[in-house]
Amino acid sequence: TGFFGFLDAIDDPTVFAALFEQAEAWLRARGMRQARGPFSLNINQEVGLLVDGFDSRPYFMMGHARPWYGPRVEACGYTKAMDMFAYLISAHFQPPPVMNSLFERLQRKVTIRALDKRRKDADLDLVCDIFNDAWADNWGFVPFTQEEFRAIGHEMLMIIPPDFIQIAEMDGEGVAFIVLLPNVNDAIADLDGRLLPFGWAKLVSRLFIGYPRTARIPLMGVRRRLHHTRLGPGLALSVVQALREPGIRKGVEEVEMSWILETNEAMKGIIEILGGRQSKHYRVYEKALA
């Protein structure tokens, strides 16, 4: 299987056809028998083509597309491989009674803490290990390398406080985590891609003096052995709850949880318990290469 990404084209079937003809020829020359995408660059970055939810801007590190993209891609012979969704949830959600009872039971077993900047690399390695274990059975999963995850973590920590990364521990072992990122797209939307002459000052002000009112949860995970136990949903709900106070303290009002595989019924159920609503719909396409 080979991949395509960074798709950008006017509403012209000949342009789409020409782009895909070139991409497919390149893949065939390298022995690929199937094309899949968009992945820009891989499944841990921007994934999928927006097919519904065009009426609002994308959140940070999520792709966007015009309404004609899906039909044009399908006209080139591509069909659905997998769908994924984005959900919006109020930062001020009220935990339902079932959630409160779970918290009470877990308090005796689980400790939740923020990432410790004094041992930043060790905590980033721990989060990477939990993520790679938690997501191992997911469709299309490719594990992060330790080096890759540390690099991303160091970049994130330039714009987020340590308590935007919460880690749950049980019997001294890290078993779950969650990450919250400010929706930087809201801070840069009117800069027109320019930091000079005064765009940089606006960006610094919006990220470090003010703060975006929206944020995104891009990473979250519970160790695989706990997925189908009574502890699994409780741990997921607990780390979500742990983010509420630091997020609200920064002024965050709405959070996007993205992306969620269409097959991830457990996570969709948790989001719906918290009052989340589906806001965007993305699709990964594939095509057999003759």
C-alpha positions as a Markdown table, in Angstrom:
| # | Residue | x | y | z |
|---|---|---|---|---|
| 1 | Thr | 0.0 | 0.0 | 0.0 |
| 2 | Gly | 1.2 | 3.5 | -0.9 |
| 3 | Phe | -0.2 | 6.8 | 0.2 |
| 4 | Phe | -1.2 | 10.2 | -1.1 |
| 5 | Gly | -1.7 | 13.5 | 0.8 |
| 6 | Phe | -1.6 | 17.3 | 0.7 |
| 7 | Leu | -4.4 | 17.2 | -1.9 |
| 8 | Asp | -5.3 | 20.7 | -3.2 |
| 9 | Ala | -7.1 | 21.4 | -6.5 |
| 10 | Ile | -9.7 | 23.6 | -8.1 |
| 11 | Asp | -13.1 | 22.2 | -9.0 |
| 12 | Asp | -12.1 | 20.7 | -12.3 |
| 13 | Pro | -12.2 | 16.9 | -12.9 |
| 14 | Thr | -9.3 | 17.1 | -15.3 |
| 15 | Val | -7.1 | 18.6 | -12.6 |
| 16 | Phe | -8.0 | 15.9 | -10.1 |
| 17 | Ala | -7.5 | 13.2 | -12.7 |
| 18 | Ala | -4.1 | 14.5 | -13.7 |
| 19 | Leu | -2.9 | 14.7 | -10.1 |
| 20 | Phe | -4.0 | 11.1 | -9.3 |
| 21 | Glu | -2.6 | 9.7 | -12.5 |
| 22 | Gln | 0.8 | 11.1 | -11.6 |
| 23 | Ala | 0.6 | 9.9 | -8.0 |
| 24 | Glu | -0.6 | 6.4 | -9.0 |
| 25 | Ala | 2.1 | 6.1 | -11.6 |
| 26 | Trp | 4.7 | 7.0 | -9.0 |
| 27 | Leu | 3.3 | 4.3 | -6.6 |
| 28 | Arg | 3.1 | 1.6 | -9.3 |
| 29 | Ala | 6.7 | 2.2 | -10.2 |
| 30 | Arg | 7.6 | 1.3 | -6.6 |
| 31 | Gly | 5.6 | -1.9 | -6.6 |
| 32 | Met | 2.5 | -0.6 | -4.8 |
| 33 | Arg | -0.8 | -2.4 | -5.4 |
| 34 | Gln | -3.1 | -0.1 | -3.5 |
| 35 | Ala | -3.3 | 3.7 | -3.0 |
| 36 | Arg | -4.8 | 5.1 | 0.2 |
| 37 | Gly | -5.2 | 8.6 | 1.7 |
| 38 | Pro | -5.1 | 11.4 | 2.3 |
| 39 | Phe | -2.4 | 11.2 | 4.9 |
| 40 | Ser | -0.3 | 14.3 | 5.3 |
| 41 | Leu | 2.2 | 12.9 | 6.1 |
| 42 | Asn | 1.1 | 9.9 | 8.2 |
| 43 | Ile | -1.7 | 8.6 | 10.4 |
| 44 | Asn | -0.3 | 10.5 | 13.4 |
| 45 | Gln | -0.6 | 13.9 | 11.5 |
| 46 | Glu | -3.4 | 15.2 | 9.3 |
| 47 | Val | -5.6 | 12.4 | 8.2 |
| 48 | Gly | -8.7 | 12.1 | 6.0 |
| 49 | Leu | -10.6 | 14.3 | 3.7 |
| 50 | Leu | -13.4 | 16.5 | 5.1 |
| 51 | Val | -16.7 | 15.3 | 3.6 |
| 52 | Asp | -19.2 | 17.0 | 6.0 |
| 53 | Gly | -18.8 | 20.0 | 8.3 |
| 54 | Phe | -17.7 | 22.7 | 5.8 |
| 55 | Asp | -19.4 | 25.5 | 7.7 |
| 56 | Ser | -16.7 | 26.2 | 10.3 |
| 57 | Arg | -12.9 | 26.5 | 10.3 |
| 58 | Pro | -10.8 | 23.4 | 11.1 |
| 59 | Tyr | -9.2 | 23.0 | 14.5 |
| 60 | Phe | -5.5 | 23.0 | 15.0 |
| 61 | Met | -3.7 | 20.2 | 13.0 |
| 62 | Met | -6.9 | 19.1 | 11.4 |
| 63 | Gly | -7.4 | 19.2 | 7.6 |
| 64 | His | -10.0 | 21.1 | 5.6 |
| 65 | Ala | -11.4 | 20.7 | 2.1 |
| 66 | Arg | -14.0 | 22.2 | -0.2 |
| 67 | Pro | -17.3 | 20.3 | -0.8 |
| 68 | Trp | -16.2 | 19.2 | -4.3 |
| 69 | Tyr | -13.2 | 17.3 | -3.2 |
| 70 | Gly | -15.0 | 14.1 | -2.1 |
| 71 | Pro | -17.0 | 13.7 | -5.4 |
| 72 | Arg | -13.9 | 14.4 | -7.5 |
| 73 | Val | -11.8 | 11.9 | -5.6 |
| 74 | Glu | -14.5 | 9.3 | -6.0 |
| 75 | Ala | -14.8 | 10.0 | -9.7 |
| 76 | Cys | -11.1 | 9.0 | -9.9 |
| 77 | Gly | -12.1 | 5.5 | -8.7 |
| 78 | Tyr | -11.6 | 5.8 | -4.9 |
| 79 | Thr | -13.9 | 4.4 | -2.3 |
| 80 | Lys | -14.2 | 4.6 | 1.4 |
| 81 | Ala | -11.6 | 2.9 | 3.5 |
| 82 | Met | -12.5 | 4.4 | 6.9 |
| 83 | Asp | -14.4 | 7.4 | 8.3 |
| 84 | Met | -13.5 | 9.4 | 11.4 |
| 85 | Phe | -15.3 | 12.1 | 13.3 |
| 86 | Ala | -14.6 | 15.3 | 15.2 |
| 87 | Tyr | -16.8 | 16.1 | 18.2 |
| 88 | Leu | -17.4 | 19.4 | 20.1 |
| 89 | Ile | -17.9 | 19.5 | 23.8 |
| 90 | Ser | -18.4 | 22.3 | 26.2 |
| 91 | Ala | -15.6 | 22.8 | 28.7 |
| 92 | His | -18.3 | 23.4 | 31.3 |
| 93 | Phe | -20.0 | 20.1 | 30.9 |
| 94 | Gln | -21.7 | 18.7 | 34.0 |
| 95 | Pro | -20.5 | 15.2 | 34.9 |
| 96 | Pro | -23.5 | 12.8 | 34.9 |
| 97 | Pro | -24.1 | 10.8 | 38.1 |
| 98 | Val | -22.6 | 7.6 | 36.6 |
| 99 | Met | -19.4 | 9.6 | 36.1 |
| 100 | Asn | -19.3 | 10.9 | 39.6 |
| 101 | Ser | -19.7 | 7.4 | 41.0 |
| 102 | Leu | -16.8 | 6.1 | 38.8 |
| 103 | Phe | -14.6 | 8.9 | 40.1 |
| 104 | Glu | -15.3 | 8.0 | 43.7 |
| 105 | Arg | -14.4 | 4.3 | 43.1 |
| 106 | Leu | -11.3 | 5.2 | 41.2 |
| 107 | Gln | -9.9 | 7.7 | 43.8 |
| 108 | Arg | -8.8 | 4.8 | 45.9 |
| 109 | Lys | -6.8 | 3.2 | 43.1 |
| 110 | Val | -5.8 | 5.9 | 40.7 |
| 111 | Thr | -3.6 | 9.0 | 40.9 |
| 112 | Ile | -3.9 | 11.7 | 38.2 |
| 113 | Arg | -1.1 | 14.2 | 37.8 |
| 114 | Ala | 0.2 | 16.8 | 35.3 |
| 115 | Leu | 3.3 | 16.2 | 33.3 |
| 116 | Asp | 6.4 | 17.1 | 35.4 |
| 117 | Lys | 8.6 | 19.6 | 33.5 |
| 118 | Arg | 11.5 | 18.6 | 35.7 |
| 119 | Arg | 11.5 | 15.2 | 34.2 |
| 120 | Lys | 10.0 | 16.2 | 30.9 |
| 121 | Asp | 11.6 | 13.5 | 28.7 |
| 122 | Ala | 10.8 | 10.7 | 31.1 |
| 123 | Asp | 7.1 | 11.7 | 31.2 |
| 124 | Leu | 7.0 | 12.1 | 27.4 |
| 125 | Asp | 8.5 | 8.6 | 27.0 |
| 126 | Leu | 5.8 | 7.3 | 29.4 |
| 127 | Val | 3.0 | 9.0 | 27.4 |
| 128 | Cys | 4.4 | 7.6 | 24.2 |
| 129 | Asp | 4.5 | 4.1 | 25.7 |
| 130 | Ile | 0.9 | 4.4 | 26.8 |
| 131 | Phe | -0.2 | 5.7 | 23.5 |
| 132 | Asn | 1.5 | 3.0 | 21.4 |
| 133 | Asp | 0.0 | 0.3 | 23.7 |
| 134 | Ala | -3.5 | 1.9 | 23.8 |
| 135 | Trp | -3.8 | 2.4 | 20.0 |
| 136 | Ala | -2.0 | -0.8 | 18.9 |
| 137 | Asp | -5.2 | -2.6 | 17.7 |
| 138 | Asn | -6.6 | 0.5 | 15.9 |
| 139 | Trp | -7.1 | 0.6 | 12.2 |
| 140 | Gly | -4.1 | 1.8 | 10.3 |
| 141 | Phe | -2.0 | 2.3 | 13.5 |
| 142 | Val | 1.7 | 3.2 | 13.2 |
| 143 | Pro | 3.6 | 3.5 | 16.5 |
| 144 | Phe | 5.4 | 6.7 | 17.4 |
| 145 | Thr | 9.2 | 6.4 | 17.9 |
| 146 | Gln | 10.5 | 7.8 | 21.1 |
| 147 | Glu | 12.6 | 10.4 | 19.2 |
| 148 | Glu | 9.5 | 11.5 | 17.2 |
| 149 | Phe | 7.3 | 11.7 | 20.2 |
| 150 | Arg | 9.9 | 13.7 | 22.2 |
| 151 | Ala | 10.2 | 16.2 | 19.3 |
| 152 | Ile | 6.5 | 16.7 | 19.1 |
| 153 | Gly | 6.2 | 17.0 | 22.9 |
| 154 | His | 8.9 | 19.6 | 23.1 |
| 155 | Glu | 7.1 | 21.6 | 20.5 |
| 156 | Met | 3.8 | 21.3 | 22.3 |
| 157 | Leu | 5.3 | 22.4 | 25.6 |
| 158 | Met | 6.3 | 25.7 | 24.0 |
| 159 | Ile | 2.7 | 26.7 | 23.8 |
| 160 | Ile | 0.9 | 24.7 | 26.5 |
| 161 | Pro | 1.3 | 24.5 | 30.3 |
| 162 | Pro | 2.3 | 21.2 | 31.7 |
| 163 | Asp | -1.1 | 20.6 | 33.2 |
| 164 | Phe | -2.6 | 20.4 | 29.7 |
| 165 | Ile | -1.0 | 16.9 | 29.7 |
| 166 | Gln | -2.6 | 14.7 | 32.4 |
| 167 | Ile | -1.3 | 11.2 | 33.3 |
| 168 | Ala | -3.2 | 8.6 | 35.3 |
| 169 | Glu | -1.2 | 6.1 | 37.4 |
| 170 | Met | -2.2 | 2.9 | 39.2 |
| 171 | Asp | 0.1 | 1.1 | 41.5 |
| 172 | Gly | 2.9 | 3.2 | 40.3 |
| 173 | Glu | 2.3 | 2.4 | 36.6 |
| 174 | Gly | 1.2 | 5.0 | 34.0 |
| 175 | Val | -2.1 | 3.6 | 32.6 |
| 176 | Ala | -3.8 | 6.5 | 30.8 |
| 177 | Phe | -3.2 | 10.0 | 29.6 |
| 178 | Ile | -4.7 | 12.9 | 27.7 |
| 179 | Val | -3.4 | 16.0 | 25.9 |
| 180 | Leu | -5.1 | 19.4 | 25.4 |
| 181 | Leu | -3.8 | 21.9 | 22.8 |
| 182 | Pro | -5.0 | 25.5 | 22.3 |
| 183 | Asn | -6.7 | 25.9 | 18.9 |
| 184 | Val | -3.9 | 27.9 | 17.4 |
| 185 | Asn | -6.0 | 28.3 | 14.2 |
| 186 | Asp | -8.2 | 30.8 | 16.1 |
| 187 | Ala | -5.0 | 32.8 | 17.0 |
| 188 | Ile | -3.6 | 33.0 | 13.4 |
| 189 | Ala | -6.8 | 33.1 | 11.3 |
| 190 | Asp | -6.5 | 36.9 | 10.6 |
| 191 | Leu | -2.7 | 37.0 | 10.1 |
| 192 | Asp | -3.0 | 35.9 | 6.5 |
| 193 | Gly | 0.1 | 33.6 | 6.9 |
| 194 | Arg | 2.4 | 36.5 | 7.8 |
| 195 | Leu | 4.3 | 37.0 | 11.1 |
| 196 | Leu | 5.9 | 40.3 | 9.9 |
| 197 | Pro | 5.7 | 43.1 | 10.6 |
| 198 | Phe | 3.3 | 42.8 | 13.5 |
| 199 | Gly | 1.8 | 39.3 | 13.2 |
| 200 | Trp | 4.2 | 37.8 | 15.7 |
| 201 | Ala | 3.2 | 40.3 | 18.4 |
| 202 | Lys | -0.5 | 39.4 | 17.9 |
| 203 | Leu | 0.3 | 35.7 | 18.1 |
| 204 | Val | 2.4 | 36.0 | 21.3 |
| 205 | Ser | -0.4 | 38.1 | 22.8 |
| 206 | Arg | -3.1 | 35.7 | 21.9 |
| 207 | Leu | -1.2 | 32.6 | 23.2 |
| 208 | Phe | 0.5 | 33.9 | 26.3 |
| 209 | Ile | -1.4 | 37.0 | 27.4 |
| 210 | Gly | -4.9 | 36.2 | 26.2 |
| 211 | Tyr | -5.8 | 32.6 | 25.3 |
| 212 | Pro | -7.9 | 31.0 | 22.6 |
| 213 | Arg | -11.4 | 30.2 | 23.7 |
| 214 | Thr | -11.3 | 26.8 | 21.9 |
| 215 | Ala | -8.9 | 23.9 | 22.2 |
| 216 | Arg | -8.5 | 20.4 | 20.9 |
| 217 | Ile | -7.8 | 17.0 | 22.4 |
| 218 | Pro | -5.6 | 15.3 | 19.8 |
| 219 | Leu | -4.1 | 12.4 | 21.9 |
| 220 | Met | -5.7 | 10.2 | 24.6 |
| 221 | Gly | -5.3 | 6.6 | 25.6 |
| 222 | Val | -5.9 | 3.9 | 28.1 |
| 223 | Arg | -3.7 | 0.8 | 28.3 |
| 224 | Arg | -5.0 | -2.0 | 26.1 |
| 225 | Arg | -5.4 | -4.6 | 28.8 |
| 226 | Leu | -7.9 | -2.2 | 30.6 |
| 227 | His | -10.0 | -1.5 | 27.5 |
| 228 | His | -12.7 | -4.1 | 28.2 |
| 229 | Thr | -12.6 | -3.9 | 32.0 |
| 230 | Arg | -14.7 | -1.7 | 34.4 |
| 231 | Leu | -11.6 | 0.5 | 34.9 |
| 232 | Gly | -11.3 | 1.4 | 31.2 |
| 233 | Pro | -14.2 | 3.8 | 30.8 |
| 234 | Gly | -13.5 | 5.2 | 34.3 |
| 235 | Leu | -9.9 | 6.0 | 33.4 |
| 236 | Ala | -10.9 | 7.7 | 30.1 |
| 237 | Leu | -13.6 | 9.8 | 31.9 |
| 238 | Ser | -11.2 | 10.6 | 34.7 |
| 239 | Val | -8.4 | 12.1 | 32.5 |
| 240 | Val | -11.0 | 14.1 | 30.6 |
| 241 | Gln | -12.3 | 15.5 | 33.9 |
| 242 | Ala | -8.7 | 16.2 | 35.0 |
| 243 | Leu | -8.4 | 18.6 | 32.1 |
| 244 | Arg | -11.4 | 20.7 | 32.9 |
| 245 | Glu | -9.9 | 22.8 | 35.7 |
| 246 | Pro | -6.7 | 23.8 | 33.8 |
| 247 | Gly | -8.6 | 24.4 | 30.6 |
| 248 | Ile | -11.3 | 26.5 | 32.2 |
| 249 | Arg | -8.7 | 28.5 | 34.2 |
| 250 | Lys | -7.1 | 29.4 | 30.8 |
| 251 | Gly | -10.5 | 30.6 | 29.5 |
| 252 | Val | -11.2 | 27.6 | 27.2 |
| 253 | Glu | -14.9 | 27.3 | 26.5 |
| 254 | Glu | -15.2 | 24.6 | 23.9 |
| 255 | Val | -13.1 | 21.6 | 23.0 |
| 256 | Glu | -12.9 | 19.5 | 19.9 |
| 257 | Met | -12.1 | 15.8 | 20.4 |
| 258 | Ser | -10.6 | 14.6 | 17.2 |
| 259 | Trp | -10.3 | 12.4 | 15.4 |
| 260 | Ile | -12.4 | 9.4 | 16.4 |
| 261 | Leu | -12.6 | 6.3 | 14.3 |
| 262 | Glu | -16.1 | 5.4 | 13.2 |
| 263 | Thr | -15.5 | 1.9 | 14.7 |
| 264 | Asn | -14.5 | 3.3 | 18.1 |
| 265 | Glu | -17.9 | 2.8 | 19.7 |
| 266 | Ala | -16.5 | 3.0 | 23.3 |
| 267 | Met | -15.0 | 6.4 | 22.7 |
| 268 | Lys | -18.0 | 7.7 | 20.9 |
| 269 | Gly | -20.2 | 6.6 | 23.8 |
| 270 | Ile | -18.0 | 8.4 | 26.3 |
| 271 | Ile | -18.1 | 11.6 | 24.4 |
| 272 | Glu | -21.9 | 11.4 | 24.0 |
| 273 | Ile | -22.2 | 10.8 | 27.8 |
| 274 | Leu | -20.4 | 14.2 | 28.2 |
| 275 | Gly | -22.8 | 15.9 | 25.9 |
| 276 | Gly | -20.5 | 16.0 | 22.9 |
| 277 | Arg | -21.9 | 16.4 | 19.4 |
| 278 | Gln | -20.5 | 15.4 | 16.1 |
| 279 | Ser | -19.2 | 18.5 | 14.2 |
| 280 | Lys | -17.0 | 17.2 | 11.3 |
| 281 | His | -16.8 | 14.0 | 9.2 |
| 282 | Tyr | -13.5 | 12.9 | 7.5 |
| 283 | Arg | -12.9 | 10.1 | 5.1 |
| 284 | Val | -9.8 | 8.0 | 4.1 |
| 285 | Tyr | -10.1 | 6.7 | 0.6 |
| 286 | Glu | -8.5 | 3.8 | -1.2 |
| 287 | Lys | -8.1 | 2.3 | -4.7 |
| 288 | Ala | -6.7 | -0.9 | -6.1 |
| 289 | Leu | -3.9 | -0.1 | -8.6 |
| 290 | Ala | -4.0 | -2.3 | -11.7 |
